[in-house]
Structure formats: structure tokens, C-alpha cells
């Protein structure tokens, strides 16, 4: 986890966390500082690395103590500290040894394409005021600083893609089973609620933002997150850093050579299963949602907005569609003998059924005579199912 002294950098406490963070980063740049507590150049680079992690918020920064994570240091071939590795898409793309602040920032710029400067982001004060009044945003602020920064970066990415590509359906769909969503958004208090606030809806195993959804709420979330990130980055502005006290004749000024790596014993560290962690994260998120749904005040407010009486009455009325009259039923009865039917599976809709929006048709069979009703049961649209029998 991160701490104030490490900026936005994530401190790897045990070997099992290292590969997990690399996997979760996806296509984001990952910058790793392999260091040791007894290494002078490492201590000199620590505040610089922390400041860079705040300045380049689009990248993931990890700090690894080689004495605590011996297996990781051994598998990565670390022989001197500090050593900086750069990863993209789970693969190492570059490395650098020694305490060279300028060289480190140059490498980051090379792979990330420049820093995110919060001060240059223009936000609408009215939108920010609206966004800060949202309950979901207040919940998001209650998370630890490093959790907020990581989740807000993902939310900004979703908002940016939709705002700049409003007609592209791929940016409007989030798969709930996605590992990044499960590990970095689902467990975060208020994060999924922010997605719902800007128009995302649950559809099976996906969250979908319908094409007709207005972008104003998306702009509100974007401006509010940018404003909060700007405030936090300003509060963690880079301060003075220690100057190196020793140099070698063959090193350029400002570069401190690294410390040699002592012998590393590759000893597997005990760790819990990643599947167990994923399960616990999903369980925690589900528990939060259940508690939210069971809140009596929220239920009362929801019932006040939902026309319950009207919804109960409508299924009792015949419905006319394209010149024919239909009625709503729970289980359709057989038109031949009047017995109840039972479902026998889903069949493709006919052209006529497709013309009025059917997605799937549930076929039914009579329990008594074995016949299938001529009207074939249920037509399911994108979000509701209804039982229709031709009269």
C-alpha cells in the first residue's frame, strides 16, 4: 500500500503482491524502484521517486525492498540498488541502475509521453460544486488517499473515453468480471455508485451506459475528480531533496552509483491464494450493496418514486400490439386442454417477434397433453421479460 512519505507509490510488502500489481496495471506504465533500507543512494532517491509518482499519475509506481521481497528480487535479477524497472502490458520494457533523478524522469517521459499537470486542467466550478454534493463522491473521498487516486484515475478514463467517443459502444460497456474492475473499483466505497450516477446500468454481467444518456453528468464527474486530484497533488508538491555526498570520477555530476547487492536467498514466501482475495473483495462489495439496498430510508425514497400501484395493475390489462391483443400471465395454460405448461428452453424469435423488440422466446409445453402452445410463450426484450398469449 501507499503512504504519505511514498507519494502515490505502492509499497510492496510481500512477494505475492508484486506480480499482482503488474497484472492489474494492464497497459499502464509501471515504474518499479528496487531498493534497500541500508542503501544511501536508495534513501536519496526515495523522496524523488515519491514526487514523481504524484506528478505522473497516469503511471503506476511500486517500491520494493529487496530484503523483504527476496524472491521477487531474485527472479528479477536485481544485483545493485537502486534499480528501476519499467513495465508495460506485463512485460519489462526498460531498466536503469543508480541514483540519477534526471535520467529516471527522462525514462518515464519516454514511455508515458509526459506528466499530467493538474494545474493545467480547466474545470467548471458549477460542475465541481454539483459533483461534490453527490453522495457517491462523498463516499469516494472517505477512502484512503492512494485508493482514491487509483480509483479516480480509472473513473476519469471511463469518462474521458465516453465524452470524446460518445458514439462508440465499446467505451460504454464495462464487464463486471474484468480483473481491474473487480480489484480496483468494485471494493472501493463510492466508485461503482459514481458509475451509476453518470448513467451506467446493470445488465447481466455488464455495466452499460445507454447511448441516449446525456453527457452532462459525465462532465460533472470528470471536472470534480480533476479538481480533487489537483488539490491533492498541490498538497503533495515536490519539496527539496537531499544532494548526493559522494560521486565517482566516471559518473556525470548529480548521479550517485548504486549499492552492490548482497547475496539473495530465494525463499518462497507464504501468501494467500489470489482467488481467495478476489472472492473476499467481491464478498465485501456485495455486502456493501446489500446493506445499501436494505437501508429503510433509501427503500422509502425509492418506493415514493416508483409507481408501484400502476405497475401491479398493468399486467392485469390486455395489451394490444400490431393489431392483436395480448395478456400477461405467470405460467401460460394450454389452449387445448387448459392445463398448466412448463418451460422447455429458449428458442430464437420469429421475424414477427423481432419486429416488436423480442430478444429471446421461452418455449412452453403442456404438462397434460404434451402439446406446445401455438403462441410459444415468452418474448424477452433487452431489460424485461413478459409472458404473452395470443387470444
Secondary structure, DSSP 8 states (H G I E B T S, - for coil): ---GGGTT-EEE-SHHHHHHHHHHHTTS-EEEEEE-TT-HHHHHHHHHHHHHHHH-TTSEEEEEETTT-HHHHHHTT--EESEEEEEETTEEEEEEESB-HHHHHHHHHHHH-S---GGG----HHHHHHHHT-HHHHHHHTS-HHHHHHHHHHHHHHHHHHHH-TT-GGGGEEETT-HHHHHHTTTSTTHHHHHHHTTEEEETTEEEE-TTS-SHHHHHHHHHHHHHHHHHHHHT--------S---TTS-TT-B--EE-------------HHHHHHHHHHHHHHHHHHHHT-HHHHHHHHHHS-HHHHHHHTTS-EEETTEEEEE-SS-B-TTT--BEEEEEEE---HHHHHTT--EEEEEEETTT----TT-SEEE-SS-EEEEEE-
